[in-house]
Amino acid sequence: MNIYVDADACPVTDIVIKEAKLRHIPVVLVKSFSHFSPSDEQDGVKTIYVDTGAEAADYKIMQLCQGGDLVITQDYGLASLALPKGCTVIHHKGFAYTNENIDQLLQSRYLNAKARKSGQKTKGPKAFTQEDREKFQEKLKMLLNNHSS
């Protein structure tokens, strides 16, 4: 198993790295060059930089991930592509994308985009909370522990 993180705006990268290192699971952070930081260099963590284009990180993750890998993203489109490859995909707020919920999530995203395009105001995502961090960490630990056993 490898862990691939759609890392441009991921607020839980530190948790992923910590939990993965405890279990000696490789982590790959994929981010655009505009998010370059020398502090990204860490043992057990590989950082891949891609062009700044809208889907560049998604395309790179899809090129690299394989069945059995874990993908962490907030992007429903990337999740919908990784699931059929046999990847486990989770959101940074601690919920799993599944074959049962992905169509509804994509439909919701489409309808919101359509509404915004027609001039309607739509609510953005709720703020990321400490409770979300804890929920994510518990979900990640459960997945990694299940993988280890």
C-alpha positions as CSV (number, residue, x, y, z in Angstrom):
1,M,0.0,0.0,0.0
2,N,1.0,3.6,-0.8
3,I,-0.8,6.7,0.4
4,Y,-1.3,9.4,-2.2
5,V,-2.3,12.8,-0.9
6,D,-3.9,15.5,-3.1
7,A,-1.8,17.9,-1.1
8,D,-2.4,21.4,-2.4
9,A,-5.0,22.3,0.1
10,C,-5.0,19.3,2.4
11,P,-5.2,20.3,6.1
12,V,-4.4,16.8,7.4
13,T,-1.0,16.1,5.7
14,D,0.7,16.2,9.1
15,I,-1.6,13.5,10.5
16,V,-1.1,11.3,7.4
17,I,2.6,11.5,7.6
18,K,2.7,10.8,11.3
19,E,0.3,7.7,11.1
20,A,2.0,6.3,8.0
21,K,5.5,6.6,9.5
22,L,4.4,4.6,12.6
23,R,3.4,1.8,10.2
24,H,6.3,2.2,7.7
25,I,3.8,3.0,4.9
26,P,5.1,5.2,2.0
27,V,3.4,8.6,1.6
28,V,3.4,10.5,-1.7
29,L,2.3,14.1,-1.6
30,V,1.2,15.5,-5.0
31,K,1.1,19.3,-5.3
32,S,1.6,22.1,-7.7
33,F,4.8,24.0,-8.1
34,S,3.0,27.0,-6.7
35,H,2.9,25.2,-3.3
36,F,6.7,24.4,-3.3
37,S,8.3,24.4,0.2
38,P,11.8,23.2,1.1
39,S,10.2,21.8,4.3
40,D,8.4,19.2,2.2
41,E,11.5,17.0,2.3
42,Q,11.0,14.3,5.0
43,D,12.0,10.7,5.5
44,G,9.4,8.3,4.3
45,V,7.6,11.0,2.3
46,K,8.0,11.6,-1.4
47,T,6.8,15.0,-2.8
48,I,5.9,15.2,-6.5
49,Y,5.4,18.6,-8.0
50,V,3.2,19.1,-11.0
51,D,2.1,22.1,-13.2
52,T,-0.3,24.5,-11.7
53,G,-3.1,23.4,-14.0
54,A,-6.5,22.7,-12.5
55,E,-6.4,18.9,-12.8
56,A,-2.6,18.3,-12.9
57,A,-2.3,16.8,-9.4
58,D,-5.4,14.6,-10.1
59,Y,-3.9,13.2,-13.3
60,K,-0.6,12.5,-11.6
61,I,-2.3,10.6,-8.7
62,M,-4.3,8.6,-11.2
63,Q,-1.2,7.7,-13.1
64,L,0.5,6.5,-10.0
65,C,-2.1,4.9,-7.8
66,Q,-3.0,1.2,-8.0
67,G,-5.6,-1.1,-6.4
68,G,-5.0,-1.4,-2.7
69,D,-3.6,2.1,-2.3
70,L,-5.1,4.9,-0.2
71,V,-6.0,8.2,-1.8
72,I,-6.8,11.3,0.3
73,T,-8.6,14.0,-1.5
74,Q,-11.4,16.5,-1.2
75,D,-12.0,16.3,-5.0
76,Y,-15.1,14.2,-5.9
77,G,-13.9,13.8,-9.5
78,L,-10.6,12.3,-8.4
79,A,-12.4,10.1,-5.9
80,S,-14.7,8.8,-8.7
81,L,-11.7,7.8,-10.8
82,A,-9.7,6.2,-8.0
83,L,-12.6,4.0,-6.7
84,P,-12.8,1.8,-9.9
85,K,-9.1,1.2,-9.7
86,G,-9.6,-0.5,-6.4
87,C,-8.2,2.3,-4.2
88,T,-9.6,3.3,-0.8
89,V,-10.5,7.0,-1.0
90,I,-11.1,9.3,2.0
91,H,-11.9,12.9,2.4
92,H,-9.9,15.1,4.9
93,K,-13.1,15.4,7.0
94,G,-13.0,11.7,7.7
95,F,-15.6,10.2,5.4
96,A,-15.0,7.5,2.9
97,Y,-16.0,7.8,-0.8
98,T,-17.7,4.6,-1.8
99,N,-19.4,3.2,-4.9
100,E,-22.7,3.9,-3.0
101,N,-22.2,7.6,-2.3
102,I,-20.0,8.9,-5.2
103,D,-22.8,9.4,-7.7
104,Q,-24.8,11.5,-5.3
105,L,-21.7,13.6,-4.4
106,L,-21.0,14.2,-8.1
107,Q,-24.6,15.1,-8.8
108,S,-24.6,17.6,-5.9
109,R,-21.4,19.2,-7.2
110,Y,-22.9,19.5,-10.6
111,L,-26.1,21.0,-9.4
112,N,-24.2,23.6,-7.3
113,A,-22.0,24.5,-10.2
114,K,-25.0,24.9,-12.4
115,A,-26.8,27.1,-9.9
116,R,-23.7,29.3,-9.5
117,K,-23.4,29.6,-13.3
118,S,-27.0,30.9,-13.4
119,G,-26.1,33.6,-10.8
120,Q,-27.5,31.9,-7.7
121,K,-25.5,31.9,-4.5
122,T,-24.6,28.6,-3.0
123,K,-23.1,27.7,0.4
124,G,-19.5,26.8,0.4
125,P,-18.0,24.0,2.5
126,K,-18.2,24.3,6.2
127,A,-15.1,25.4,8.0
128,F,-12.6,22.6,8.9
129,T,-12.8,22.0,12.6
130,Q,-10.8,20.2,15.3
131,E,-13.6,17.6,15.4
132,D,-13.1,17.0,11.6
133,R,-9.3,16.5,12.3
134,E,-10.1,14.0,15.0
135,K,-12.7,12.2,12.8
136,F,-10.1,12.0,10.0
137,Q,-7.4,10.7,12.3
138,E,-9.6,7.9,13.6
139,K,-10.7,6.9,10.1
140,L,-7.1,6.9,8.9
141,K,-5.9,4.8,11.9
142,M,-8.7,2.3,11.4
143,L,-7.9,1.9,7.7
144,L,-4.1,1.6,8.3
145,N,-4.6,-0.8,11.2
146,N,-6.9,-3.0,9.1
147,H,-4.2,-2.9,6.4
148,S,-1.5,-3.9,8.8
149,S,-3.4,-6.9,10.2
